[in-house]
Amino acid sequence: MRAAKVNQLNKILTKIQDLNVEIRNAEFNGESENKIAKLQEREEKACERAYKFVSTMTEEEYDASDFGDAMCMDYEEAIS
């Protein structure tokens, strides 16, 4: 198993989670729809990056990461 891949996916997951918090804070603080849309776009791109990265991993590597638990999806869902 390549620990570097697991660590990289965990970093991407942290980015997704951070963006999600930013979106919720922006909504709570009444930020403009444009700003919220830009944050959501960044989050979508980070998710796409994660899914592409998962497609290069084995199921064992994927299971060793935190991604599946945090995103509530198994390996088969993540690679499809």
N, C-alpha and C positions, 0 to 999 in steps of 0.2 A: 504494500500500500504506500502511496506517495503522500507523505504528510504535507508537502507543499501545496498539493491540490486541495486538500481538506482545509488548510489554513486560508487559502485564497477564496474558497467558497464561503467560509465563515466571514471573511472581510467584506465580501459582496453582500452577504446577509446583514451585516452591521450597517452598511450603507443604506440598504432598503429600509431597515427599521428606523434609522435616523431620519430619513426622508419622510417616513410615515408620521413620525412625531412632529416634524416641521409642518406637515400638512394639517394635522389636527390642531396645532397651536395657531396656525394662520387662520383656520376656520373659526376657532374660538375667539381670536382677537379681531375678527371682522376684516381681515385683509381683503384686498381686491380679488375679484374672480380671476383676473389675469395672473396675479402672483400665485394663486392656488393652482391654476391650470399649469403653470410652468413647473411648479413643484411636482405635480402629478405626472407630468411628462418625464421629468427626471427619474421619478420612481419607476415608471413603466420601462424606461431604458435600462435601469439597473436590474429590473426583473428579467428583461430579455437577455441581458448579459449573463445573468445567473443561469438561466435555462440553457443557453448555448454552452456555458462552461460545464454544466452538469452532463451534457451529452458527450463530453470527453472523459467522463469519469466512469469507473466501475461501480457496481452497486455497493460493494464493500466500502469504497472510498466515500460514496454518498452517505451511507449509513453512519460513517464515522464523523460526519459533519453535523452541525446543528441545524442545517437548512431544512431538512425534512420535518423535524419537530416544530420548528418555528412557523413554517409555511403550511403545515398540516397536509403534506403530500408525500406519497411514497415515491420510490425511484421511478417506477413505471409512469406515473403521472408527470413527473418532472421532465422526463426525456421525451414525452409525447407532445 
